[in-house]
Amino acid sequence: MYQLLKQSTSALLIWALIPLGVISLHPFAADNASFNKTLIIVLLIYTIFFSVVTHELCHGPAAFAGGDTTARNSGRLTLNPVAHFSIVGTFLLTLILYMVKAPVMFGFA
């Protein structure tokens, strides 16, 4: 577990800085409605990405408890989003589903 925290320290710092940056910009958004909407969209995208990365990260220890070491061996026990995304499952599948106007969109890491 210590190694997980050691690898995720820089990613955790980056994840913490994004909402702090948005919060620091909030006083400037009070008078500008379009800027306020932009900040809300940024926070929404941040929340979705953070939720997906945390969700995928939690699969690793659960699988490890069951005896599967794949996540640990492939370096996916981290908060770094790059380690959890795949070209096919994250980008290509989502793009194809969007283009065919699928009623449900999903992906995999």
Summary of the structure (lengths in Angstrom):
residues: 109
radius of gyration: 17.1
end to end distance: 21.8
largest distance: 54.8
contacts: 255
relative contact order: 0.11
helix: 74%
strand: 0%
